[in-house]
Amino acid sequence: MKKRLEFFVLVTIATVVTSYSQCAMCRAVLESEEGASQAKGINNGITYLMVIPYILVAFIGYMVYRNRK
């Protein structure tokens, strides 16, 4: 069980690091501008906003699991 959990966490972290969070329209608008710093900032912000709810749900799930066991 512990190895499966470690594998899941590793795959999740690897996927989040390499994923692109922008929709097609946002990407098209931001790539048409000069420089990619604004696009990278928007992408990092979207990823940050997306990860927080997953962390909270995982924490609550862990607390429920720990209390039931």
Phi and psi in radians as a Rosetta constraint file:
Dihedral C 1 N 2 CA 2 C 2 CIRCULARHARMONIC -1.172 0.35
Dihedral N 2 CA 2 C 2 N 3 CIRCULARHARMONIC -0.656 0.35
Dihedral C 2 N 3 CA 3 C 3 CIRCULARHARMONIC -1.154 0.35
Dihedral N 3 CA 3 C 3 N 4 CIRCULARHARMONIC -0.658 0.35
Dihedral C 3 N 4 CA 4 C 4 CIRCULARHARMONIC -1.154 0.35
Dihedral N 4 CA 4 C 4 N 5 CIRCULARHARMONIC -0.680 0.35
Dihedral C 4 N 5 CA 5 C 5 CIRCULARHARMONIC -1.148 0.35
Dihedral N 5 CA 5 C 5 N 6 CIRCULARHARMONIC -0.758 0.35
Dihedral C 5 N 6 CA 6 C 6 CIRCULARHARMONIC -1.088 0.35
Dihedral N 6 CA 6 C 6 N 7 CIRCULARHARMONIC -0.722 0.35
Dihedral C 6 N 7 CA 7 C 7 CIRCULARHARMONIC -1.111 0.35
Dihedral N 7 CA 7 C 7 N 8 CIRCULARHARMONIC -0.760 0.35
Dihedral C 7 N 8 CA 8 C 8 CIRCULARHARMONIC -1.074 0.35
Dihedral N 8 CA 8 C 8 N 9 CIRCULARHARMONIC -0.764 0.35
Dihedral C 8 N 9 CA 9 C 9 CIRCULARHARMONIC -1.120 0.35
Dihedral N 9 CA 9 C 9 N 10 CIRCULARHARMONIC -0.745 0.35
Dihedral C 9 N 10 CA 10 C 10 CIRCULARHARMONIC -1.094 0.35
Dihedral N 10 CA 10 C 10 N 11 CIRCULARHARMONIC -0.787 0.35
Dihedral C 10 N 11 CA 11 C 11 CIRCULARHARMONIC -1.145 0.35
Dihedral N 11 CA 11 C 11 N 12 CIRCULARHARMONIC -0.695 0.35
Dihedral C 11 N 12 CA 12 C 12 CIRCULARHARMONIC -1.110 0.35
Dihedral N 12 CA 12 C 12 N 13 CIRCULARHARMONIC -0.782 0.35
Dihedral C 12 N 13 CA 13 C 13 CIRCULARHARMONIC -1.132 0.35
Dihedral N 13 CA 13 C 13 N 14 CIRCULARHARMONIC -0.745 0.35
Dihedral C 13 N 14 CA 14 C 14 CIRCULARHARMONIC -1.114 0.35
Dihedral N 14 CA 14 C 14 N 15 CIRCULARHARMONIC -0.630 0.35
Dihedral C 14 N 15 CA 15 C 15 CIRCULARHARMONIC -1.252 0.35
Dihedral N 15 CA 15 C 15 N 16 CIRCULARHARMONIC -0.723 0.35
Dihedral C 15 N 16 CA 16 C 16 CIRCULARHARMONIC -1.149 0.35
Dihedral N 16 CA 16 C 16 N 17 CIRCULARHARMONIC -0.673 0.35
Dihedral C 16 N 17 CA 17 C 17 CIRCULARHARMONIC -1.144 0.35
Dihedral N 17 CA 17 C 17 N 18 CIRCULARHARMONIC -0.642 0.35
Dihedral C 17 N 18 CA 18 C 18 CIRCULARHARMONIC -1.694 0.35
Dihedral N 18 CA 18 C 18 N 19 CIRCULARHARMONIC -0.006 0.35
Dihedral C 18 N 19 CA 19 C 19 CIRCULARHARMONIC -1.464 0.35
Dihedral N 19 CA 19 C 19 N 20 CIRCULARHARMONIC 2.700 0.35
Dihedral C 19 N 20 CA 20 C 20 CIRCULARHARMONIC -1.931 0.35
Dihedral N 20 CA 20 C 20 N 21 CIRCULARHARMONIC 2.224 0.35
Dihedral C 20 N 21 CA 21 C 21 CIRCULARHARMONIC -1.694 0.35
Dihedral N 21 CA 21 C 21 N 22 CIRCULARHARMONIC -0.110 0.35
Dihedral C 21 N 22 CA 22 C 22 CIRCULARHARMONIC -1.408 0.35
Dihedral N 22 CA 22 C 22 N 23 CIRCULARHARMONIC 2.542 0.35
Dihedral C 22 N 23 CA 23 C 23 CIRCULARHARMONIC -1.332 0.35
Dihedral N 23 CA 23 C 23 N 24 CIRCULARHARMONIC 2.990 0.35
Dihedral C 23 N 24 CA 24 C 24 CIRCULARHARMONIC -1.110 0.35
Dihedral N 24 CA 24 C 24 N 25 CIRCULARHARMONIC -0.675 0.35
Dihedral C 24 N 25 CA 25 C 25 CIRCULARHARMONIC -1.195 0.35
Dihedral N 25 CA 25 C 25 N 26 CIRCULARHARMONIC -0.776 0.35
Dihedral C 25 N 26 CA 26 C 26 CIRCULARHARMONIC -1.085 0.35
Dihedral N 26 CA 26 C 26 N 27 CIRCULARHARMONIC -0.735 0.35
Dihedral C 26 N 27 CA 27 C 27 CIRCULARHARMONIC -1.116 0.35
Dihedral N 27 CA 27 C 27 N 28 CIRCULARHARMONIC -0.750 0.35
Dihedral C 27 N 28 CA 28 C 28 CIRCULARHARMONIC -1.099 0.35
Dihedral N 28 CA 28 C 28 N 29 CIRCULARHARMONIC -0.723 0.35
Dihedral C 28 N 29 CA 29 C 29 CIRCULARHARMONIC -1.198 0.35
Dihedral N 29 CA 29 C 29 N 30 CIRCULARHARMONIC -0.774 0.35
Dihedral C 29 N 30 CA 30 C 30 CIRCULARHARMONIC -1.282 0.35
Dihedral N 30 CA 30 C 30 N 31 CIRCULARHARMONIC -0.542 0.35
Dihedral C 30 N 31 CA 31 C 31 CIRCULARHARMONIC -1.337 0.35
Dihedral N 31 CA 31 C 31 N 32 CIRCULARHARMONIC -0.353 0.35
Dihedral C 31 N 32 CA 32 C 32 CIRCULARHARMONIC -1.323 0.35
Dihedral N 32 CA 32 C 32 N 33 CIRCULARHARMONIC -0.294 0.35
Dihedral C 32 N 33 CA 33 C 33 CIRCULARHARMONIC -1.480 0.35
Dihedral N 33 CA 33 C 33 N 34 CIRCULARHARMONIC 2.797 0.35
Dihedral C 33 N 34 CA 34 C 34 CIRCULARHARMONIC -1.283 0.35
Dihedral N 34 CA 34 C 34 N 35 CIRCULARHARMONIC 2.406 0.35
Dihedral C 34 N 35 CA 35 C 35 CIRCULARHARMONIC 1.408 0.35
Dihedral N 35 CA 35 C 35 N 36 CIRCULARHARMONIC 2.565 0.35
Dihedral C 35 N 36 CA 36 C 36 CIRCULARHARMONIC -1.889 0.35
Dihedral N 36 CA 36 C 36 N 37 CIRCULARHARMONIC 0.119 0.35
Dihedral C 36 N 37 CA 37 C 37 CIRCULARHARMONIC -1.178 0.35
Dihedral N 37 CA 37 C 37 N 38 CIRCULARHARMONIC -0.677 0.35
Dihedral C 37 N 38 CA 38 C 38 CIRCULARHARMONIC -1.186 0.35
Dihedral N 38 CA 38 C 38 N 39 CIRCULARHARMONIC -0.688 0.35
Dihedral C 38 N 39 CA 39 C 39 CIRCULARHARMONIC -1.136 0.35
Dihedral N 39 CA 39 C 39 N 40 CIRCULARHARMONIC -0.703 0.35
Dihedral C 39 N 40 CA 40 C 40 CIRCULARHARMONIC -1.138 0.35
Dihedral N 40 CA 40 C 40 N 41 CIRCULARHARMONIC -0.685 0.35
Dihedral C 40 N 41 CA 41 C 41 CIRCULARHARMONIC -1.126 0.35
Dihedral N 41 CA 41 C 41 N 42 CIRCULARHARMONIC -0.761 0.35
Dihedral C 41 N 42 CA 42 C 42 CIRCULARHARMONIC -1.113 0.35
Dihedral N 42 CA 42 C 42 N 43 CIRCULARHARMONIC -0.755 0.35
Dihedral C 42 N 43 CA 43 C 43 CIRCULARHARMONIC -1.102 0.35
Dihedral N 43 CA 43 C 43 N 44 CIRCULARHARMONIC -0.755 0.35
Dihedral C 43 N 44 CA 44 C 44 CIRCULARHARMONIC -1.134 0.35
Dihedral N 44 CA 44 C 44 N 45 CIRCULARHARMONIC -0.678 0.35
Dihedral C 44 N 45 CA 45 C 45 CIRCULARHARMONIC -1.133 0.35
Dihedral N 45 CA 45 C 45 N 46 CIRCULARHARMONIC -0.734 0.35
Dihedral C 45 N 46 CA 46 C 46 CIRCULARHARMONIC -1.131 0.35
Dihedral N 46 CA 46 C 46 N 47 CIRCULARHARMONIC -0.747 0.35
Dihedral C 46 N 47 CA 47 C 47 CIRCULARHARMONIC -1.099 0.35
Dihedral N 47 CA 47 C 47 N 48 CIRCULARHARMONIC -0.746 0.35
Dihedral C 47 N 48 CA 48 C 48 CIRCULARHARMONIC -1.048 0.35
Dihedral N 48 CA 48 C 48 N 49 CIRCULARHARMONIC -0.804 0.35
Dihedral C 48 N 49 CA 49 C 49 CIRCULARHARMONIC -1.177 0.35
Dihedral N 49 CA 49 C 49 N 50 CIRCULARHARMONIC -0.497 0.35
Dihedral C 49 N 50 CA 50 C 50 CIRCULARHARMONIC -1.364 0.35
Dihedral N 50 CA 50 C 50 N 51 CIRCULARHARMONIC -0.581 0.35
Dihedral C 50 N 51 CA 51 C 51 CIRCULARHARMONIC -1.345 0.35
Dihedral N 51 CA 51 C 51 N 52 CIRCULARHARMONIC -0.610 0.35
Dihedral C 51 N 52 CA 52 C 52 CIRCULARHARMONIC -0.990 0.35
Dihedral N 52 CA 52 C 52 N 53 CIRCULARHARMONIC -0.841 0.35
Dihedral C 52 N 53 CA 53 C 53 CIRCULARHARMONIC -1.073 0.35
Dihedral N 53 CA 53 C 53 N 54 CIRCULARHARMONIC -0.631 0.35
Dihedral C 53 N 54 CA 54 C 54 CIRCULARHARMONIC -1.144 0.35
Dihedral N 54 CA 54 C 54 N 55 CIRCULARHARMONIC -0.685 0.35
Dihedral C 54 N 55 CA 55 C 55 CIRCULARHARMONIC -1.128 0.35
Dihedral N 55 CA 55 C 55 N 56 CIRCULARHARMONIC -0.753 0.35
Dihedral C 55 N 56 CA 56 C 56 CIRCULARHARMONIC -1.106 0.35
Dihedral N 56 CA 56 C 56 N 57 CIRCULARHARMONIC -0.755 0.35
Dihedral C 56 N 57 CA 57 C 57 CIRCULARHARMONIC -1.140 0.35
Dihedral N 57 CA 57 C 57 N 58 CIRCULARHARMONIC -0.706 0.35
Dihedral C 57 N 58 CA 58 C 58 CIRCULARHARMONIC -1.114 0.35
Dihedral N 58 CA 58 C 58 N 59 CIRCULARHARMONIC -0.715 0.35
Dihedral C 58 N 59 CA 59 C 59 CIRCULARHARMONIC -1.123 0.35
Dihedral N 59 CA 59 C 59 N 60 CIRCULARHARMONIC -0.787 0.35
Dihedral C 59 N 60 CA 60 C 60 CIRCULARHARMONIC -1.125 0.35
Dihedral N 60 CA 60 C 60 N 61 CIRCULARHARMONIC -0.725 0.35
Dihedral C 60 N 61 CA 61 C 61 CIRCULARHARMONIC -1.075 0.35
Dihedral N 61 CA 61 C 61 N 62 CIRCULARHARMONIC -0.697 0.35
Dihedral C 61 N 62 CA 62 C 62 CIRCULARHARMONIC -1.146 0.35
Dihedral N 62 CA 62 C 62 N 63 CIRCULARHARMONIC -0.720 0.35
Dihedral C 62 N 63 CA 63 C 63 CIRCULARHARMONIC -1.118 0.35
Dihedral N 63 CA 63 C 63 N 64 CIRCULARHARMONIC -0.727 0.35
Dihedral C 63 N 64 CA 64 C 64 CIRCULARHARMONIC -1.122 0.35
Dihedral N 64 CA 64 C 64 N 65 CIRCULARHARMONIC -0.761 0.35
Dihedral C 64 N 65 CA 65 C 65 CIRCULARHARMONIC -1.067 0.35
Dihedral N 65 CA 65 C 65 N 66 CIRCULARHARMONIC -0.779 0.35
Dihedral C 65 N 66 CA 66 C 66 CIRCULARHARMONIC -1.162 0.35
Dihedral N 66 CA 66 C 66 N 67 CIRCULARHARMONIC -0.664 0.35
Dihedral C 66 N 67 CA 67 C 67 CIRCULARHARMONIC -1.254 0.35
Dihedral N 67 CA 67 C 67 N 68 CIRCULARHARMONIC -0.536 0.35
Dihedral C 67 N 68 CA 68 C 68 CIRCULARHARMONIC -1.399 0.35
Dihedral N 68 CA 68 C 68 N 69 CIRCULARHARMONIC -0.419 0.35
